[in-house]
């Protein structure tokens, strides 16, 4: 299949390129080749490449910075996807788009299903939900994959931050009352490959399997423990990870308290089970 990849220089796209290139013809674009905020550029690139599917990995993902940069966050997270969706509708090809657990505020206690009501709070969450709605109303065929706590090689992410801090500090303080599921980019790329092969449409949730959710504190502890086993920390280096509450660690943007995503639909569509979160973390640390 001929796939046009938008946002091809990002952390997720790096894994997507590696995973999909063996089976599909990929056309790689980032803002220099195709600005998704300009419909005429999308049309020009599509005329040249004649894609059978567009996969959008472009997004504004700086959650806290979005609170003071609302206009640009809305452009990248809502207007850009809308432009891609309208081009897909005109060409009668599907759009695959990446969204987020942040569209749910997370004031419940059960894993969120695809049809649970969205309740975004904060600029990042609201603009990502606006992007979903723009795609829905465009009339194109679409697959919107919601994911969470993304990390991988080639970008800033939580496990890498914890690893770097652990090399220099003896104490890490990490929030323990926000619960979700981490996602390794290699595994999300694998999920996208299989969802595309299955012809999936609509909304699908995918993260690594966390058996009901873990906290950021849990993820930090696991990162330090596994990094030590792999020799990524100096020999004899002791690091204490201390749990703190969200109220003790205020941030500009609100975070969901519980945003575990239900993975049943992914398994039903593909016949596959998402890899377990800790095993995925070890694979990431080994890749580093």
C-alpha positions as CSV (number, residue, x, y, z in Angstrom):
1,X,0.0,0.0,0.0
2,X,1.1,3.6,-0.7
3,X,1.1,5.5,2.6
4,X,1.7,9.2,3.0
5,X,3.2,9.7,6.5
6,X,2.8,13.2,8.0
7,X,5.0,14.2,10.9
8,X,7.6,11.8,9.7
9,X,10.5,13.2,11.9
10,X,8.7,12.7,15.2
11,X,9.3,10.0,17.9
12,X,6.4,7.8,17.0
13,X,7.0,8.2,13.2
14,X,10.5,6.9,13.7
15,X,9.1,3.6,14.9
16,X,6.3,3.7,12.3
17,X,8.9,4.1,9.5
18,X,10.9,1.0,10.7
19,X,7.8,-1.1,11.2
20,X,5.8,-0.3,8.1
21,X,8.5,0.1,5.5
22,X,8.9,-3.6,4.8
23,X,5.3,-4.0,3.7
24,X,4.3,-0.6,2.4
25,X,5.6,2.1,0.2
26,X,6.0,5.1,2.5
27,X,6.2,8.7,1.4
28,X,7.8,10.7,4.3
29,X,6.8,14.3,4.9
30,X,7.2,16.7,7.7
31,X,6.6,20.5,7.8
32,X,9.4,21.1,5.3
33,X,7.8,18.9,2.7
34,X,4.1,19.3,3.5
35,X,2.7,21.7,6.0
36,X,-0.6,20.2,7.2
37,X,-1.9,23.7,8.0
38,X,-1.9,24.5,4.2
39,X,-4.5,22.5,2.2
40,X,-2.9,23.4,-1.1
41,X,0.4,21.7,0.0
42,X,-1.4,18.6,1.1
43,X,-3.1,18.5,-2.3
44,X,0.1,19.1,-4.2
45,X,1.9,16.3,-2.3
46,X,-1.0,13.9,-2.8
47,X,-1.0,14.6,-6.5
48,X,2.7,13.7,-6.6
49,X,2.5,10.6,-4.5
50,X,-1.0,9.3,-5.1
51,X,-1.4,7.7,-1.6
52,X,-3.9,5.0,-0.8
53,X,-3.9,6.0,2.9
54,X,-2.6,9.0,4.9
55,X,-1.1,8.3,8.4
56,X,-0.9,11.4,10.6
57,X,1.8,11.4,13.3
58,X,2.0,15.3,13.4
59,X,0.7,16.9,16.6
60,X,1.3,19.5,19.3
61,X,2.2,17.4,22.3
62,X,3.7,19.8,24.8
63,X,0.8,19.5,27.3
64,X,1.9,22.3,29.7
65,X,3.2,24.7,27.0
66,X,-0.2,24.4,25.2
67,X,-1.8,26.4,28.1
68,X,0.0,29.5,26.9
69,X,0.1,28.6,23.2
70,X,-3.5,27.7,22.6
71,X,-3.7,29.1,19.0
72,X,-0.8,27.1,17.7
73,X,-1.9,23.9,19.6
74,X,-5.3,24.2,18.0
75,X,-3.8,24.7,14.5
76,X,-1.7,21.5,14.8
77,X,-4.2,19.3,16.7
78,X,-7.5,20.4,15.1
79,X,-7.0,22.4,11.9
80,X,-4.2,20.2,10.5
81,X,-6.1,16.9,10.9
82,X,-9.2,18.6,9.5
83,X,-7.2,19.5,6.3
84,X,-5.9,16.0,6.0
85,X,-9.4,14.5,6.5
86,X,-10.9,16.7,3.9
87,X,-8.3,15.7,1.3
88,X,-8.8,12.1,2.2
89,X,-12.6,12.5,1.7
90,X,-12.0,14.1,-1.7
91,X,-9.8,11.3,-2.8
92,X,-11.8,8.5,-1.1
93,X,-8.9,7.2,0.9
94,X,-8.7,6.5,4.6
95,X,-7.0,8.7,7.2
96,X,-5.2,7.1,10.2
97,X,-4.8,9.6,13.0
98,X,-3.2,9.4,16.5
99,X,-5.2,10.8,19.5
100,X,-4.8,10.6,23.3
101,X,-6.2,9.4,26.6
102,X,-6.4,13.1,27.6
103,X,-9.8,13.3,25.8
104,X,-11.1,11.6,29.0
105,X,-10.7,13.6,32.2
106,X,-10.3,10.5,34.2
107,X,-12.6,10.9,37.1
108,X,-13.8,7.3,36.9
109,X,-12.3,4.0,37.8
110,X,-12.9,1.6,34.8
111,X,-10.8,1.4,31.7
112,X,-12.2,3.8,29.1
113,X,-13.9,2.3,26.1
114,X,-14.0,3.9,22.7
115,X,-17.6,5.1,23.0
116,X,-17.3,6.5,26.5
117,X,-18.1,10.2,26.7
118,X,-15.1,12.5,26.1
119,X,-14.6,15.1,28.7
120,X,-11.3,16.9,27.9
121,X,-9.9,19.6,30.2
122,X,-6.9,21.8,29.4
123,X,-5.9,23.2,26.0
124,X,-4.0,20.1,24.8
125,X,-6.9,17.8,25.6
126,X,-9.5,20.1,24.2
127,X,-7.6,20.6,20.9
128,X,-7.0,16.9,20.5
129,X,-10.7,16.2,20.9
130,X,-11.5,19.0,18.4
131,X,-9.2,17.2,15.9
132,X,-11.2,14.0,16.4
133,X,-14.5,15.8,15.8
134,X,-13.1,17.5,12.7
135,X,-12.2,14.2,11.3
136,X,-15.6,12.7,12.1
137,X,-17.5,15.4,10.3
138,X,-15.2,15.5,7.2
139,X,-16.9,12.5,5.6
140,X,-13.7,10.6,5.1
141,X,-13.1,7.0,6.2
142,X,-11.0,7.2,9.3
143,X,-9.2,5.2,12.0
144,X,-8.5,7.2,15.1
145,X,-6.1,5.4,17.5
146,X,-6.1,6.8,21.0
147,X,-2.9,6.0,23.0
148,X,-1.2,7.2,26.2
149,X,2.1,7.9,28.0
150,X,4.1,7.4,24.8
151,X,7.8,6.9,25.0
152,X,10.4,5.7,22.5
153,X,13.8,6.2,20.9
154,X,14.4,9.6,19.3
155,X,12.3,11.9,21.5
156,X,11.8,13.3,25.0
157,X,9.8,11.0,27.2
158,X,9.2,10.1,30.8
159,X,11.4,6.9,31.2
160,X,14.4,8.7,29.5
161,X,13.9,11.7,31.8
162,X,13.9,9.4,34.9
163,X,17.0,7.6,33.7
164,X,18.9,10.8,33.1
165,X,17.8,12.2,36.5
166,X,18.7,8.9,38.3
167,X,22.3,9.2,37.0
168,X,22.7,12.6,38.7
169,X,20.4,12.5,41.7
170,X,19.9,10.4,44.8
171,X,16.2,11.2,45.2
172,X,13.4,11.4,42.6
173,X,9.9,12.6,43.5
174,X,7.2,11.3,41.3
175,X,3.4,11.6,41.2
176,X,1.7,8.5,42.4
177,X,-2.0,9.4,42.2
178,X,-2.3,9.6,38.4
179,X,-3.0,6.2,36.9
180,X,-2.7,5.1,33.3
181,X,-0.8,2.9,30.9
182,X,2.5,3.6,29.2
183,X,3.0,2.8,25.5
184,X,6.3,2.0,23.7
185,X,6.4,3.6,20.2
186,X,7.6,0.3,18.7
187,X,4.5,-1.4,20.0
188,X,2.1,1.3,18.8
189,X,3.7,1.1,15.4
190,X,3.1,-2.7,15.5
191,X,-0.5,-2.0,16.4
192,X,-1.0,0.4,13.6
193,X,0.4,-2.1,11.1
194,X,-2.0,-4.7,12.2
195,X,-5.0,-2.4,12.4
196,X,-4.3,-1.2,8.9
197,X,-4.0,-4.8,7.7
198,X,-7.4,-5.5,9.4
199,X,-9.1,-2.6,7.7
200,X,-10.1,-1.1,11.1
201,X,-12.2,2.0,11.1
202,X,-13.6,4.3,13.8
203,X,-12.0,4.7,17.2
204,X,-9.6,2.1,18.6
205,X,-7.6,2.3,21.9
206,X,-4.1,0.9,22.2
207,X,-1.5,1.0,25.0
208,X,0.8,-1.6,26.5
209,X,-1.1,-3.9,28.8
210,X,-0.9,-2.6,32.4
211,X,-3.5,-4.9,33.9
212,X,-5.7,-2.1,35.1
213,X,-3.2,0.7,35.2
214,X,0.0,1.9,36.9
215,X,1.1,5.3,38.3
216,X,3.9,7.5,37.1
217,X,5.6,6.5,40.4
218,X,5.3,2.8,39.4
219,X,6.8,3.6,36.0
220,X,9.7,5.6,37.5
221,X,10.5,2.8,40.0
222,X,10.5,0.2,37.2
223,X,12.7,2.4,35.0
224,X,15.3,2.7,37.8
225,X,15.1,-1.0,38.6
226,X,15.4,-2.3,35.1
227,X,18.1,0.3,34.1
228,X,20.2,-0.9,37.1
229,X,19.9,-4.5,35.9
230,X,21.0,-3.5,32.4
231,X,24.0,-1.5,33.6
232,X,22.6,1.9,32.5
233,X,23.2,3.4,35.9
234,X,26.7,3.8,37.5
235,X,27.7,0.8,39.6
236,X,26.6,1.2,43.2
237,X,24.5,4.3,42.4
238,X,21.6,4.4,44.9
239,X,18.4,6.2,43.9
240,X,15.3,6.6,46.1
241,X,12.0,7.2,44.3
242,X,9.6,9.0,46.5
243,X,5.8,9.1,45.8
244,X,4.1,12.5,45.9
245,X,0.5,13.7,45.2
246,X,-0.6,15.8,42.3
247,X,-1.3,18.6,44.7
248,X,2.3,18.5,45.8
249,X,3.5,18.7,42.2
250,X,1.3,21.3,40.4
251,X,1.5,21.7,36.7
252,X,0.0,24.3,34.4
253,X,-2.3,21.8,32.6
254,X,-4.7,19.4,34.4
255,X,-3.9,15.7,34.1
256,X,-6.4,12.8,34.2
257,X,-6.4,11.0,37.5
258,X,-7.4,7.7,35.9
259,X,-7.0,7.3,32.1
260,X,-6.5,3.6,31.6
261,X,-7.8,2.7,28.1
262,X,-9.8,-0.5,27.4
263,X,-7.9,-2.7,24.9
264,X,-10.6,-5.2,24.1
265,X,-11.5,-3.7,20.7
266,X,-7.9,-3.9,19.5
267,X,-7.7,-7.6,20.4
268,X,-11.1,-8.2,18.8
269,X,-10.2,-6.6,15.5
270,X,-6.7,-8.0,15.2
271,X,-6.7,-11.2,17.3
272,X,-3.6,-9.9,19.0
273,X,-2.9,-8.9,22.6
274,X,-0.9,-5.8,23.5
275,X,2.5,-6.5,24.9
276,X,2.9,-6.2,28.7
277,X,4.1,-2.8,29.9
278,X,7.2,-3.8,31.9
279,X,8.5,-6.1,29.2
280,X,8.0,-3.3,26.7
281,X,10.0,-0.9,29.0
282,X,12.9,-3.4,29.1
283,X,12.9,-3.6,25.3
284,X,13.1,0.2,25.2
285,X,15.9,0.4,27.7
286,X,17.9,-2.3,25.7
287,X,17.3,-0.3,22.5
288,X,18.8,2.8,24.2
